[in-house]
Amino acid sequence: IGKRTPSPRYWFLWPGVMIMVCASMAELFIQYKTIFFGFKTAYTNIMGGINGQLKKRGNNVAFFEKQSAHQSREDHVEDFATPEQQVNGWLWSIGLIVTLVVTCIIAAVQFQMNVGISILASVLGFLFAFLCIQCSGATDTTPLTAAAKASQLVMGGVTSGHGYTVKHAQTLNLIAGGIASGAADMSTSLVSDFRVGFLLRTPPNLQFIAQAVGTFIAVFLAPGIFIVFMAAYPCLINPDDYEICPFSAPSVSAWRAVAEAVTLPELPIPRSSVIFACVMGGASIVQVIVRHFYLVGPREKWRRFLPNWMAMAISFVIPQTYYAIAAVMGAHISHAWARRYPENFRIYMYAVAAGMIAGEGLGGFVGACLELGG
């Protein structure tokens, strides 16, 4: 990526990023009622918790009682868990504090990031986590792309004018964006797991312990797997030193493009690419609005003819064609399977797809080990 005459891949990268951001943001803001309800519910729950703690100490504050009274008037799903099965507040609070402190220390020591930026990234992570959880629950679509790029834009504004070198500013932008989007991603996945546990009526304290054990193992396992892959395929972190790399890492290009766009003194984007990106981004927003407000009721049947803008954006970012070929093959097989054996398809389709995804991941790890072994 640079200021030289752009290649077709570089030219299409910016429309792809713009479509991802615009479509994700539009899907997010179109759920404004759900988001408002979520913030309102969170507020009343916090007020109710404070009021409960005050009552335990024999104190009655009219303000907290009034605010927590709204809690009982909301249409809530009854919680099956008994007080003994709930997770104590001090338990997760300690974990939260430890996580924030460790994040600030690692960011400062490893990447020379001051505490203020680390805390801002953590706060953005909390806000984006809440929005992603609400949007995922309402639409089954998690706007992680919007969260990641929005955090990069915020960090670009924070680091500008503070005397950072371009390289250091880009490093801070990527790390802070990774903290915010990573928090949103993991929070959404965690709530999805807890939702399954709620449907199965698993006690919350047991779910908490299970997730804590799994997280503790993953803290050491994930970096180990990363080290194995980087040792087997060093081209992933040093792409300029190798002519060919087995992995394209398309999302890396999008992250790098945004980091450079918000930190370089001049935008290294061709004018024609900017115009095309704005047009395509606007079209994706218009489609989201039309789908949610016009194609409803008897017109809802026409939704299936609308293009998937996120898939189109990914095709702009990813230069290889085998992803699209694999998707087409899977779609045709699924369509034929569903028409021929609909009941069998309904029962086994997700399990088969999940097994194939997991198998490819495990196969990649085995391949990396074999690559190291020669």
C-alpha positions in Angstrom: 0.0 0.0 0.0 1.5 3.3 -1.0 1.2 6.5 -3.0 2.4 5.0 -6.3 0.0 4.2 -9.2 -2.6 2.0 -7.6 -3.1 -1.6 -8.5 -6.6 -2.9 -9.1 -6.5 -4.7 -5.7 -5.5 -1.4 -3.9 -8.2 0.6 -5.9 -10.9 -1.9 -4.9 -9.8 -2.1 -1.3 -11.3 1.3 -0.3 -14.8 0.6 -1.8 -14.7 -2.7 0.0 -13.8 -1.1 3.4 -16.4 1.7 2.8 -19.2 -0.8 2.1 -18.3 -2.9 5.2 -18.4 0.2 7.4 -21.5 1.7 5.9 -23.5 -1.5 5.7 -22.5 -2.4 9.3 -23.3 1.0 10.7 -26.6 1.2 8.9 -27.6 -2.2 10.3 -26.5 -1.0 13.7 -28.3 2.3 13.8 -31.5 0.9 12.1 -31.9 -1.0 15.4 -32.1 2.2 17.4 -35.2 1.1 19.3 -33.6 -2.1 20.4 -30.4 -0.3 21.4 -32.4 2.3 23.4 -34.3 -0.5 25.1 -31.0 -2.2 25.9 -29.5 1.0 27.5 -32.7 1.6 29.4 -32.7 -1.9 30.7 -29.1 -1.7 31.7 -29.7 1.6 33.5 -32.7 0.3 35.5 -30.8 -2.9 36.4 -27.9 -0.8 37.7 -30.2 1.4 39.7 -31.9 -1.7 41.1 -28.6 -3.2 42.1 -27.6 0.0 43.9 -31.0 0.2 45.6 -30.7 -3.4 46.7 -27.3 -2.9 48.3 -28.5 0.3 50.0 -31.5 -1.6 51.5 -29.2 -4.3 52.8 -27.4 -1.6 54.8 -30.7 -0.1 56.1 -30.6 3.0 53.8 -33.4 4.1 51.6 -32.7 6.7 48.9 -35.8 7.9 47.1 -34.0 8.5 43.8 -32.8 4.9 43.5 -36.1 3.4 44.7 -37.9 5.4 42.0 -35.5 4.4 39.2 -35.5 0.7 40.2 -39.3 0.7 40.4 -39.3 0.8 36.6 -37.6 -2.5 36.6 -40.7 -4.4 37.8 -42.9 -2.8 35.2 -40.8 -4.0 32.3 -41.7 -7.1 30.4 -39.0 -9.4 31.6 -38.4 -13.0 31.1 -38.4 -14.7 34.5 -34.9 -15.8 35.6 -35.0 -19.5 36.7 -31.8 -19.2 38.7 -32.0 -18.9 42.5 -29.9 -16.3 44.4 -27.4 -19.1 45.3 -26.9 -19.9 41.7 -26.1 -16.3 40.7 -22.5 -15.0 40.1 -21.4 -12.7 42.9 -20.7 -9.2 41.8 -17.3 -9.0 43.5 -16.2 -12.1 41.6 -16.6 -10.6 38.1 -15.6 -7.1 39.3 -12.2 -8.4 40.4 -11.7 -10.0 37.1 -12.7 -6.8 35.3 -10.2 -4.7 37.3 -7.4 -7.2 36.8 -8.1 -7.3 33.1 -7.9 -3.5 32.8 -4.7 -3.3 34.8 -3.0 -6.0 32.8 -4.1 -4.5 29.5 -2.7 -1.1 30.5 0.6 -2.7 31.6 1.1 -4.8 28.5 0.1 -2.0 26.1 2.6 0.4 27.9 5.5 -2.0 28.1 5.1 -3.7 24.7 3.8 -0.9 22.5 4.6 2.3 24.5 0.9 3.2 24.7 0.0 5.6 27.6 -2.6 4.6 30.1 -5.2 7.1 28.8 -5.4 5.6 25.4 -5.6 2.1 26.9 -8.5 3.1 29.1 -10.2 4.8 26.2 -9.8 1.7 24.1 -11.3 -0.4 27.0 -14.3 2.1 27.3 -14.9 1.9 23.5 -14.7 -1.9 23.9 -17.5 -1.8 26.5 -19.7 0.4 24.4 -19.2 -1.5 21.2 -19.7 -4.8 23.1 -23.1 -3.6 24.3 -24.1 -2.4 20.8 -22.9 -5.7 19.2 -24.7 -7.8 21.7 -27.9 -5.9 21.2 -27.6 -6.0 17.4 -26.6 -9.6 17.3 -29.6 -10.6 19.4 -32.0 -8.6 17.3 -30.7 -9.4 13.8 -28.3 -12.4 14.3 -25.7 -10.2 12.6 -22.7 -8.9 14.6 -21.4 -5.5 13.4 -17.8 -6.2 14.3 -16.5 -4.5 11.2 -18.3 -1.3 12.1 -17.0 -1.5 15.7 -13.4 -2.1 14.6 -13.3 0.6 12.0 -15.1 3.1 14.3 -12.5 2.4 17.0 -9.7 3.0 14.5 -11.3 6.3 13.5 -11.6 7.5 17.1 -8.0 6.4 17.8 -6.8 8.2 14.7 -8.3 11.4 16.0 -6.8 10.9 19.5 -3.3 10.3 18.3 -3.2 13.1 15.7 -1.3 16.2 16.8 0.5 14.6 19.7 3.9 14.3 18.1 3.8 10.6 17.4 5.7 9.3 14.4 3.5 7.9 11.7 4.7 4.3 12.4 4.1 4.7 16.2 0.6 6.3 15.5 -0.3 3.4 13.3 0.8 0.9 15.9 -1.3 2.6 18.6 -4.2 2.7 16.1 -4.1 -1.0 15.4 -3.5 -2.1 19.0 -6.3 0.2 20.4 -8.6 -0.9 17.7 -7.8 -4.5 18.4 -8.6 -4.0 22.1 -12.0 -2.4 21.4 -13.1 -4.8 18.6 -11.7 -7.8 20.5 -13.7 -6.9 23.6 -16.9 -6.6 21.5 -16.2 -9.8 19.7 -15.6 -11.9 22.8 -18.5 -10.3 24.7 -20.9 -11.2 21.9 -19.6 -14.8 21.7 -19.8 -15.1 25.5 -23.4 -13.8 25.7 -24.3 -16.3 22.9 -22.9 -19.1 25.0 -24.8 -17.9 28.0 -28.0 -17.7 26.0 -27.7 -21.4 25.2 -27.1 -22.0 28.9 -30.2 -20.0 29.8 -32.3 -22.1 27.4 -30.9 -25.3 28.9 -31.5 -23.9 32.4 -27.8 -24.2 33.4 -27.0 -22.4 36.6 -25.2 -19.1 35.9 -22.4 -19.8 38.4 -21.6 -23.1 36.7 -21.5 -21.3 33.3 -19.2 -18.7 34.8 -16.8 -21.3 36.1 -16.8 -23.2 32.8 -16.1 -20.0 30.8 -13.4 -19.0 33.3 -11.6 -22.4 33.0 -11.8 -22.3 29.2 -10.5 -18.7 29.1 -7.6 -19.6 31.4 -6.6 -22.4 29.0 -7.1 -20.3 25.9 -4.9 -17.5 27.3 -1.9 -19.9 26.9 -3.2 -22.0 24.1 -4.0 -19.2 21.6 -0.6 -17.5 21.7 1.1 -20.9 21.4 -0.9 -21.7 18.2 -0.1 -18.2 16.9 3.7 -18.8 17.5 3.4 -22.2 15.7 1.8 -20.6 12.7 4.2 -17.7 12.6 7.2 -20.1 12.8 5.8 -22.3 10.0 4.7 -19.4 7.8 6.9 -16.3 8.6 5.5 -14.6 5.5 2.4 -13.7 7.5 4.2 -11.1 9.5 6.9 -10.3 7.0 5.0 -10.3 3.7 7.5 -8.0 1.9 10.3 -10.6 2.4 8.5 -13.4 0.5 7.1 -13.6 -3.0 4.4 -16.2 -2.2 2.5 -16.8 1.0 0.0 -19.7 1.6 -2.4 -17.3 3.5 -3.7 -14.0 2.1 -5.0 -12.6 5.4 -7.5 -10.3 3.7 -8.8 -8.5 6.8 -5.2 -7.4 7.5 -5.3 -5.3 4.4 -8.5 -3.6 5.6 -7.0 -2.8 9.0 -3.8 -1.6 7.5 -5.6 0.6 5.0 -7.7 2.3 7.7 -4.7 2.8 10.0 -2.8 4.5 7.2 -5.7 6.6 6.1 -6.2 8.1 9.6 -2.5 8.6 10.4 -0.8 9.7 7.2 -0.6 13.5 6.5 -2.2 13.0 3.1 -4.8 10.3 2.2 -3.1 7.8 -0.1 -6.4 7.1 -1.9 -7.0 7.6 -5.6 -9.8 10.2 -6.3 -11.7 7.8 -8.6 -11.6 5.1 -5.8 -12.9 7.6 -3.3 -15.9 8.6 -5.5 -16.7 5.0 -6.3 -16.4 4.1 -2.5 -18.8 6.9 -1.6 -21.4 5.8 -4.2 -21.2 2.2 -3.2 -21.3 3.0 0.5 -24.4 5.2 0.0 -26.1 2.5 -2.0 -25.5 0.0 0.8 -27.1 2.4 3.3 -30.1 3.0 1.1 -30.7 -0.8 0.7 -30.6 -1.3 4.4 -33.2 1.4 4.9 -35.4 0.1 2.0 -35.2 -3.5 3.4 -36.2 -2.5 6.9 -38.9 0.1 6.2 -40.3 -0.6 2.7 -39.9 -4.3 2.0 -42.2 -5.4 4.9 -45.5 -7.2 5.0 -46.5 -8.5 1.6 -43.4 -7.0 0.0 -41.0 -8.9 2.3 -40.8 -11.7 -0.3 -38.7 -9.4 -2.5 -35.9 -9.2 0.1 -34.3 -12.4 -1.2 -33.4 -10.7 -4.4 -31.4 -8.0 -2.7 -27.6 -8.3 -2.9 -25.5 -9.1 0.2 -23.3 -6.0 0.5 -21.0 -7.5 3.0 -20.2 -10.4 0.7 -19.6 -7.9 -2.1 -17.3 -5.9 0.1 -15.3 -9.0 1.0 -14.9 -9.9 -2.7 -13.4 -6.4 -3.2 -10.9 -7.0 -0.3 -10.0 -10.6 -1.0 -8.0 -11.0 -4.2 -8.3 -14.8 -4.4 -11.3 -16.6 -6.0 -11.3 -19.8 -4.1 -13.5 -18.4 -1.3 -16.2 -17.5 -3.7 -15.9 -20.9 -5.4 -16.2 -22.7 -2.1 -19.2 -20.6 -1.2 -21.0 -21.4 -4.5 -20.2 -25.1 -4.1 -21.6 -25.1 -0.6 -24.7 -23.2 -1.6 -25.5 -25.6 -4.4 -25.0 -28.6 -2.2 -27.1 -27.2 0.5 -29.9 -26.2 -1.9 -30.0 -29.7 -3.4 -29.8 -31.4 0.0 -32.7 -29.2 1.3 -34.9 -29.9 -1.6 -34.3 -33.6 -1.6 -34.2 -34.4 2.1 -35.6 -31.3 3.9 -36.0 -33.0 7.4 -32.6 -34.5 7.2 -31.1 -31.2 6.1 -32.8 -29.3 9.0 -31.3 -31.7 11.6 -27.8 -32.3 10.3 -26.9 -29.3 8.1 -25.4 -27.1 10.9 -23.6 -30.0 12.5 -22.0 -30.9 9.1 -21.0 -27.3 8.4 -19.6 -26.8 11.8 -17.6 -30.0 11.6 -16.1 -29.0 8.2 -15.1 -25.6 9.6 -13.5 -27.1 12.7 -11.8 -29.8 10.6 -10.3 -27.2 8.3 -8.9 -25.3 11.3 -7.4 -28.4 12.9 -6.0 -29.4 9.6 -4.3 -26.1 9.2 -2.7 -26.6 12.6 -1.5 -30.0 11.7 -0.2 -28.7 8.4 1.8 -26.0 10.3 3.3 -28.6 12.5 4.3 -30.7 9.5 5.7 -27.6 7.8 7.9 -27.1 10.9 9.0 -30.7 10.8 10.1 -30.4 7.2 
